[in-house]
Amino acid sequence: MEASCFFSIHYLLAHWGYGSRHDGEKYELQLCEKCFFYALETLKKKRVDEFMFDENFEPSTLDGFGLK
């Protein structure tokens, strides 16, 4: 991680529950802003790649992907 990354740390959290293939696993990733948005864009791209031939898929629905 670059030295400048330590000024702004973001978290990506997951806790998988009963019935999940990863039941009981907990993840906490600390990411700088640059890495966080890289991960977010990678997830969006994966989603587009998975549904690109689905006639009901509208890529613009991913514009707010992850925003609360």
Backbone hydrogen bonds, N-H to C=O, Kabsch-Sander energy under -0.5 kcal/mol:
donor,donor_aa,acceptor,acceptor_aa,energy
5,C,2,E,-1.5
6,F,3,A,-1.4
7,F,4,S,-1.1
8,S,5,C,-1.1
10,H,31,L,-3.4
12,L,29,L,-2.0
13,L,11,Y,-0.5
14,A,27,Y,-2.1
16,W,25,E,-2.3
20,S,17,G,-2.0
23,D,20,S,-1.6
24,G,16,W,-2.0
25,E,22,H,-2.5
27,Y,14,A,-3.2
29,L,12,L,-2.6
31,L,10,H,-3.4
31,L,29,L,-0.6
33,E,8,S,-0.7
36,F,32,C,-2.8
37,F,33,E,-2.3
38,Y,34,K,-1.6
39,A,35,C,-2.5
40,L,36,F,-2.3
41,E,37,F,-2.3
42,T,38,Y,-2.1
43,L,39,A,-2.2
44,K,40,L,-2.2
45,K,41,E,-2.4
46,K,42,T,-2.2
47,R,43,L,-2.0
48,V,44,K,-2.4
49,D,45,K,-2.8
50,E,46,K,-1.9
51,F,47,R,-1.9
52,M,48,V,-1.3
54,D,51,F,-2.1
55,E,53,F,-0.7
57,F,54,D,-1.9
61,T,58,E,-2.5
62,L,59,P,-2.0
63,D,60,S,-1.7
65,F,62,L,-1.7
67,L,64,G,-2.4
